[in-house]
Amino acid sequence: MDVKVTKKKLALKEKYKLLTRDLGWDTSYHSKDEVFPYVNYEGIKVHDWDKWEDPFRLTMDSYWKYQAEKERKFYAIIDAHAQNNGHLNITDARYLSALKIFLQAISPGEYSAHKGFARVGREFPGVGTQVACQMQAIDEIRHAQTQIHAMSNYNKYYNGFHAFSDQRDRIWYTSVARSFFDDAMSAGPFEFMIAIGFSFEYVLTNLLFVPFMSGAAYNGDMATVTFGFSAQSDEARHMTLGLECIKFMLEQDPANLPIVQGWIDKWFWRGFRVLGLVSTMMDYMLPKRVMSWREAFEIYGVENGGALFNDLARYGIRAPKGWNDAAEAIDHMSHQFMLGLYQWSFGTSFHSWIPSDDDMDWLSKKYPTTFDKYYRPRWDHIKKLAAAGTPFKNFGLAKLCQTCQLPVVFTEPGDPTLSCHREAVYKDEKYHFCSDHCQEIFANEPEKYVQAWLPMPQLFQEPNNGDVGAWMDWVSLQDGVDNGDYAGSQDQVNFEKWRGLATTNQ
């Protein structure tokens, strides 16, 4: 008589091994170096790829199940938001400026990250890394798509959302985020993992998806909240992947330490400069604020980052070179950014404004040692100019940093009254920088950064030839409709009219 044998259920670790490691194969008619030529490009030494561990041990069948459930919930909320005139539930149309910056700078960055992970997944010989990169590539393209879908409803009613894909490649301030991802995608596979897994995911994501999404909820924007928290569960896995990659490299060979430390120095500063856009969104563009940029950085930057570097200290890793300068700059950067965006508002696809007295009182409380001393007098002066009918507009072209591509609007460490500007000559040509750290990044790889696409020089090239009107057409901007002062703008008029009608009809 046969006895029915119950099949032993595989443990999670065994199942993960079968679905990842055991799917790999050795090369035959080509050598490993020919199949994976870039893995030795950066000098990183790896002795055993099987030491790469995925702490989540996520397999594709589980991955699709989790993501499908999140998609169902996300689109149900987005549909309800559209059907119930969710665009009228936001606190004020000023808030839309933050969303426009997000759509132009961050969402295309998610798509770039997707392409980057698809590439490095092919360039790594380790099967564990290939599977992890494949999943993150799918995550990143999903994030880009859900962000675009969530904000598409606003495009039906308000200006400035219409041409974000063109503006990502053409408008001046989006070159900051674009250059960050172009820099990462043109690096080797290990550096890419530090750039995205550490700088973008660990440094930038927490400060973007947690406090800013909380601010979106506080301002009535449930569409943005939904995609933010739908993505955040993925971001937790991405941060773990980035940290695992750092530890893997450091544990494989002692010679990897100086290379990894150099990348951490570089990409911390590059990520911190991109965060300037987020700081302005949090401090100035939320009509109702949850916390200041300074408070968010203290929690998600100083505390989390400090814990990370303490954890990595046993491998010999120290805090990045720019850590102290960043800690000082958090009291200044959002104000310096907003002053820059205001004076060049005619060249943006969003509206800007002078902070109200209540706004400035709030900023004074959040920045007690800097705002009243350095920035309130400037806003008061700008307010007087606007009242006199001579608003402060800077029609000169901004001088851009060759590395981070931000306008050189920052101040010297230790002296907020002195503009910080550095210069370097390479092959008889002069280049400008916003900080010592950006200049050092350039000096380490000058042949890479001399090729940077800077939007200001582009104004004098085809198809613009120095014609600002032609440039406006090229970047799909309508002067005074998509940009300029918020007061009296069509966005403000429409929002107040529609919400007034909705309130009356209730």
C-alpha positions in Angstrom: 0.0 0.0 0.0 1.4 3.3 -1.0 1.7 6.0 1.6 1.0 9.6 0.6 4.1 11.6 1.1 3.6 15.2 2.2 6.0 17.4 0.4 8.2 19.4 2.7 7.5 23.1 2.4 10.7 25.0 1.5 12.0 27.5 3.9 12.1 31.1 2.7 15.9 31.1 2.5 15.9 27.9 0.4 13.1 29.2 -1.8 14.9 32.4 -2.4 18.1 30.6 -3.3 16.3 28.4 -5.8 14.7 31.4 -7.5 17.8 33.6 -7.6 21.3 32.0 -7.2 20.4 28.7 -8.8 19.1 30.4 -11.9 22.6 31.7 -12.7 25.0 29.9 -15.1 28.6 30.0 -16.0 29.8 31.4 -19.3 31.3 29.0 -21.8 32.3 30.4 -25.2 33.0 33.9 -23.8 35.0 34.7 -20.7 33.4 36.4 -17.6 35.4 39.6 -18.4 33.9 39.7 -21.9 30.4 39.2 -20.7 30.7 41.6 -17.7 33.3 44.2 -18.9 32.3 47.0 -16.6 32.5 45.2 -13.3 36.3 45.8 -13.1 36.1 49.3 -14.6 36.1 51.2 -11.2 38.8 49.2 -9.3 36.3 47.5 -6.9 37.5 44.0 -6.0 34.9 41.3 -5.4 36.0 37.8 -4.4 32.6 36.1 -3.8 29.4 37.4 -5.3 27.3 34.9 -3.3 28.1 37.0 -0.2 25.5 39.5 -1.5 22.5 39.1 0.8 19.0 40.5 0.2 17.6 41.0 3.7 14.0 41.0 2.3 14.6 37.7 0.3 11.9 38.9 -2.1 11.0 36.7 -5.1 9.2 37.8 -8.2 6.0 36.0 -7.4 5.7 37.8 -4.0 6.8 41.1 -5.6 4.0 41.1 -8.2 1.5 40.2 -5.6 2.5 43.1 -3.3 2.7 45.6 -6.1 -0.6 44.6 -7.7 -2.4 45.2 -4.4 -0.8 48.6 -4.0 -1.8 49.5 -7.6 -5.4 48.6 -6.9 -5.6 50.8 -3.8 -3.7 53.6 -5.5 -6.0 53.9 -8.6 -9.1 53.5 -6.5 -8.2 56.6 -4.6 -7.0 58.5 -7.7 -10.3 57.8 -9.4 -12.3 59.0 -6.3 -10.1 62.1 -6.2 -10.9 63.0 -9.8 -14.6 62.2 -9.6 -15.1 64.3 -6.5 -13.3 67.5 -7.7 -10.3 66.8 -5.5 -8.4 69.6 -7.1 -10.6 72.0 -5.1 -9.7 70.5 -1.8 -6.2 71.9 -1.6 -5.6 74.8 0.7 -4.5 77.3 -2.0 -3.4 77.3 -5.6 0.1 78.4 -4.5 0.6 74.8 -3.4 0.5 73.7 -7.0 4.0 75.3 -7.6 5.5 72.6 -5.4 3.8 69.9 -7.4 5.0 71.5 -10.7 8.6 71.4 -9.5 8.2 67.8 -8.3 6.7 66.8 -11.7 9.5 68.5 -13.7 12.5 67.5 -11.5 11.7 64.4 -9.4 9.4 62.3 -11.6 11.8 62.2 -14.6 14.5 61.3 -12.1 12.5 58.2 -11.1 12.4 57.2 -14.8 16.2 57.8 -15.1 16.8 55.6 -12.1 14.7 52.9 -13.8 16.9 53.0 -16.8 20.0 53.0 -14.7 19.0 49.9 -12.6 18.1 48.0 -15.8 21.6 48.7 -17.1 23.6 47.9 -13.9 21.5 44.8 -13.4 23.0 43.6 -16.7 26.5 44.7 -15.8 26.7 42.9 -12.4 27.7 39.2 -12.6 26.2 38.3 -9.3 22.7 36.8 -9.6 21.6 38.3 -6.3 22.4 41.8 -7.5 20.8 41.1 -10.8 17.5 40.2 -9.2 17.6 43.1 -6.8 18.3 45.6 -9.6 15.6 44.1 -11.8 13.0 44.7 -9.0 14.2 48.2 -8.3 14.1 49.1 -12.0 10.4 48.1 -12.1 9.8 50.0 -8.8 11.3 53.2 -10.3 9.3 53.2 -13.5 6.2 52.5 -11.5 6.9 55.5 -9.3 7.3 57.7 -12.3 4.0 56.5 -13.8 2.0 56.8 -10.6 3.3 60.3 -9.9 2.4 61.4 -13.4 -1.1 59.8 -13.2 -1.7 61.4 -9.7 -0.9 64.9 -11.0 -2.6 64.5 -14.4 -5.9 65.6 -12.9 -4.5 69.0 -12.0 -3.4 69.4 -15.6 -7.1 69.6 -16.6 -7.6 72.8 -14.5 -4.3 74.6 -13.9 -1.3 75.8 -16.0 2.3 74.7 -16.0 1.8 70.9 -15.9 1.5 70.4 -19.6 5.0 69.9 -21.0 7.0 68.5 -18.1 8.8 65.9 -20.3 10.1 68.6 -22.6 11.0 71.0 -19.8 13.0 68.3 -18.0 15.5 68.5 -20.8 15.3 72.2 -21.6 14.3 74.5 -18.7 17.2 75.9 -16.6 16.3 74.8 -13.0 15.4 71.2 -14.0 19.0 70.7 -15.1 19.9 70.4 -11.4 18.1 67.1 -11.0 18.7 66.0 -14.5 22.5 66.5 -14.2 22.4 64.4 -11.0 20.9 61.4 -12.7 23.0 61.9 -15.9 26.1 61.9 -13.8 25.0 58.7 -12.0 23.9 56.9 -15.2 27.3 57.7 -16.9 29.2 56.2 -14.0 30.3 52.6 -13.5 27.9 50.1 -11.9 29.2 50.3 -8.4 29.3 54.1 -8.3 25.7 54.1 -9.7 24.6 52.0 -6.7 26.2 54.6 -4.3 24.7 57.5 -6.2 21.1 56.1 -6.2 21.1 53.6 -3.4 22.8 55.9 -0.9 22.5 59.5 -2.1 19.1 59.5 -3.8 17.4 56.8 -1.7 19.0 57.4 1.8 19.8 61.1 1.7 17.0 62.5 -0.5 14.0 60.1 -0.4 13.3 60.3 3.4 13.4 64.1 3.2 11.1 64.0 0.1 8.6 61.3 0.7 8.0 61.6 4.4 7.8 65.3 5.5 6.7 66.6 2.0 4.0 64.0 1.6 2.8 64.8 5.2 2.7 68.4 4.0 0.6 67.3 1.0 -1.9 65.7 3.3 -2.0 68.7 5.5 -2.8 70.8 2.4 -5.6 68.5 1.3 -3.8 66.9 -1.7 -4.8 63.2 -1.2 -3.6 62.3 -4.8 0.0 63.2 -3.9 -0.2 61.6 -0.5 -1.4 58.4 -2.1 1.5 58.0 -4.5 3.9 59.1 -1.9 3.0 56.5 0.7 2.5 53.9 -2.1 6.1 54.5 -3.1 7.6 54.7 0.5 7.3 51.0 1.1 9.5 50.5 -2.0 11.9 53.2 -0.8 12.5 51.3 2.4 13.7 48.3 0.4 15.7 50.6 -1.9 17.6 52.1 1.1 18.4 48.7 2.3 19.7 47.7 -1.1 22.0 50.7 -1.1 23.3 50.1 2.3 23.8 46.4 1.5 25.8 47.4 -1.5 28.1 49.6 0.5 28.7 46.9 3.1 29.2 44.3 0.5 32.0 46.3 -1.2 33.7 47.1 2.1 33.6 43.5 3.3 34.9 42.0 0.0 38.3 43.7 0.1 40.1 46.4 2.2 41.3 48.1 -1.0 37.7 49.1 -1.7 37.5 51.5 1.3 39.1 54.6 -0.2 37.0 54.2 -3.4 33.8 53.9 -1.6 34.6 56.8 0.8 35.3 59.0 -2.2 31.9 58.1 -3.7 30.2 58.8 -0.5 31.8 62.2 -0.3 30.8 63.1 -3.8 27.3 61.8 -3.8 26.3 63.2 -0.4 27.1 66.7 -1.7 25.4 66.1 -5.0 22.3 64.9 -3.3 22.4 67.7 -0.8 22.4 70.3 -3.6 19.4 68.6 -5.2 17.7 68.8 -1.8 17.7 72.6 -2.2 14.6 72.3 -4.4 12.8 70.3 -1.6 13.8 72.8 1.1 12.1 75.6 -0.8 9.0 73.5 -1.5 8.7 72.8 2.3 9.4 76.2 3.7 7.8 78.5 1.1 5.4 76.6 -1.1 3.1 74.9 1.4 0.3 77.2 2.5 -0.1 75.0 5.6 3.2 73.6 6.9 3.9 70.5 9.0 7.5 71.2 9.7 10.3 73.4 8.5 13.1 72.1 6.2 15.5 72.6 9.1 13.4 70.4 11.4 13.1 67.7 8.7 16.8 67.7 8.0 17.5 67.4 11.7 15.3 64.2 11.9 15.9 62.6 8.5 19.4 63.9 7.7 21.4 64.5 10.9 19.9 61.7 13.1 19.4 59.1 10.4 22.6 60.0 8.6 24.6 60.1 11.8 23.3 56.6 12.7 24.3 55.4 9.3 27.8 56.7 9.5 28.2 55.4 13.0 27.1 52.0 11.7 29.7 52.1 8.9 32.5 53.4 11.1 33.5 49.8 11.9 34.5 49.4 8.2 36.5 52.6 8.4 33.9 54.9 6.8 33.7 58.5 8.1 31.1 61.2 7.6 31.2 62.8 4.1 33.5 65.8 3.6 30.6 68.2 3.1 28.7 67.1 6.3 29.6 70.1 8.4 29.0 72.6 5.6 25.6 71.0 5.0 24.7 71.2 8.6 25.4 75.0 8.5 23.7 75.5 5.2 20.3 74.1 6.3 19.6 77.5 8.0 20.1 79.3 4.7 19.5 77.2 1.6 15.6 77.4 1.4 15.7 81.2 1.6 18.5 81.6 -0.9 16.7 79.2 -3.3 13.4 81.1 -3.0 15.0 84.5 -3.5 16.6 83.0 -6.7 13.3 81.5 -8.0 11.5 84.8 -7.3 13.9 87.0 -9.2 14.0 84.6 -12.2 10.3 83.7 -12.0 9.7 84.8 -15.6 11.8 81.8 -16.7 9.9 79.2 -14.7 6.8 77.1 -15.3 5.3 78.0 -11.9 4.3 81.1 -10.1 6.2 82.7 -7.3 5.3 85.2 -4.6 6.5 87.4 -1.8 5.9 85.7 1.6 3.2 87.2 3.6 3.8 88.7 7.1 2.4 85.5 8.6 4.7 83.4 6.5 7.7 85.5 7.5 6.7 85.2 11.2 6.6 81.4 10.9 10.0 81.4 9.2 11.4 83.6 11.9 10.3 81.1 14.6 11.8 78.2 12.6 15.0 80.0 11.8 15.5 82.2 14.9 19.2 82.9 14.3 19.2 83.6 10.6 15.9 84.6 9.0 15.3 88.0 10.7 19.0 88.9 10.5 19.7 88.0 6.8 16.5 87.3 4.9 13.5 89.3 6.2 15.2 92.6 5.3 15.6 91.4 1.7 11.9 90.3 1.5 10.8 93.6 3.0 12.8 95.5 0.3 11.4 93.3 -2.4 7.9 94.0 -1.1 8.5 97.8 -1.2 9.6 97.5 -4.8 6.5 95.5 -5.8 4.3 98.1 -4.1 6.0 100.8 -6.0 5.3 99.0 -9.3 8.9 98.1 -9.9 9.0 94.4 -8.9 12.5 92.9 -8.5 13.2 90.8 -11.6 16.7 89.8 -12.6 16.8 89.7 -16.4 20.5 88.8 -16.4 21.5 85.2 -16.9 22.4 83.3 -13.8 26.0 82.1 -13.4 25.7 78.3 -13.1 27.9 75.9 -11.2 29.6 73.5 -13.6 29.0 70.5 -11.3 25.6 70.8 -9.7 24.3 73.3 -12.3 22.6 75.5 -9.7 22.9 79.3 -9.9 25.8 80.5 -7.8 23.5 82.0 -5.1 25.0 80.4 -2.0 27.1 82.0 0.7 30.5 81.2 2.2 30.6 78.7 5.1 30.9 80.8 8.2 29.9 84.1 6.5 26.2 84.4 5.2 27.0 87.9 4.0 29.6 86.8 1.4 28.7 85.0 -1.8 30.5 81.8 -2.4 32.2 81.5 -5.8 35.0 79.4 -7.0 36.8 79.2 -10.4 39.1 76.7 -12.1 40.8 76.7 -15.4 41.0 73.4 -17.4 42.5 73.3 -20.9 42.5 77.1 -21.1 38.8 77.4 -20.3 37.4 78.9 -17.1 34.7 77.0 -15.1 32.6 78.3 -12.2 31.5 76.5 -9.0 29.1 77.2 -6.1 31.3 75.6 -3.4 34.6 73.9 -2.6 32.9 70.5 -2.8 31.6 71.0 -6.3 35.0 72.3 -7.4 36.6 69.2 -5.9 34.2 66.9 -7.7 35.0 68.6 -11.0 38.8 68.4 -10.3 38.5 64.6 -9.8 36.8 64.0 -13.2 37.2 67.1 -15.3 36.7 65.4 -18.6 33.3 64.3 -17.5 32.0 67.7 -16.2 33.4 69.9 -19.1 30.7 68.1 -21.2 27.9 69.3 -18.9 24.9 70.7 -20.8 24.3 74.1 -19.2 21.0 75.8 -20.0 22.3 79.4 -19.9 24.8 79.0 -22.7 22.2 77.0 -24.6 20.1 80.2 -24.8 22.7 81.5 -27.3 22.8 78.4 -29.4 20.3 76.8 -31.8 17.4 77.0 -31.9 17.2 80.1 -29.6 20.2 82.3 -30.8 19.8 84.5 -27.8 16.2 85.2 -28.4 14.3 84.9 -25.1 11.0 84.6 -26.9 12.3 81.7 -29.0 13.5 80.1 -25.8 10.1 80.5 -24.2 8.6 78.7 -27.2 11.3 76.0 -27.1 10.5 75.2 -23.4 6.7 75.4 -24.0 6.1 78.3 -21.7 3.5 81.0 -22.1 4.7 84.2 -20.6 2.5 85.4 -17.7 0.3 82.3 -17.9 2.6 79.5 -16.8 5.0 81.7 -14.8 5.4 85.1 -13.1 3.7 86.4 -10.0 1.0 84.3 -8.3 -1.1 87.3 -7.3 -3.8 87.7 -10.0 -2.6 84.7 -12.0 -5.1 82.5 -13.9 -4.4 79.6 -11.5 -5.4 81.8 -8.5 -8.5 83.2 -10.2 -9.7 79.8 -11.4 -9.1 78.1 -8.0 -11.0 80.8 -6.1 -13.8 81.0 -8.6 -14.3 77.2 -8.8 -14.1 76.6 -5.1 -16.4 79.5 -4.4 -19.0 78.0 -6.8 -18.5 74.5 -5.2 -19.1 76.0 -1.8 -22.2 77.9 -2.9 -23.7 74.8 -4.5 -23.2 72.8 -1.3 
